[in-house]
Amino acid sequence: MPRSTLELGARGIRVNAIAPGSTLTGMTSLAFTRPAMEQGFLRHTPMGRFGRGDDIAQAVLGLASPLSAWVTGHLLLVDGGPSLRGLPLYLENLTVP
């Protein structure tokens, strides 16, 4: 992303990315709604819930809007906070019997 940001910035093109966290969708619901998986994920998520498609969409809209006209080269974590705890701890404590 840094290279494209530098190359395209001079043309007024902003380059940003979204890093979604655990998002409940039709594709993920089977795995995420198993009690052990659900408890493991939610125990490490400060916001206390899975993300929803709308959460990700709102972040995209925010970055694409004129309100973010001065934002470029940014990776936006949209994950409800578990990344603050660190991935190794998160995965280490996620067990499925």
Secondary structure, DSSP 4 states (H G I P E B T S, - for coil): -HHHHHHHHTTT---EEEEE-SB--TTTHHHHTSHHHHHHHHHT-TT-S-B-HHHHHHHHHHHHSGGGTT--SEEEEESSSGGGG-HHHHHHT----
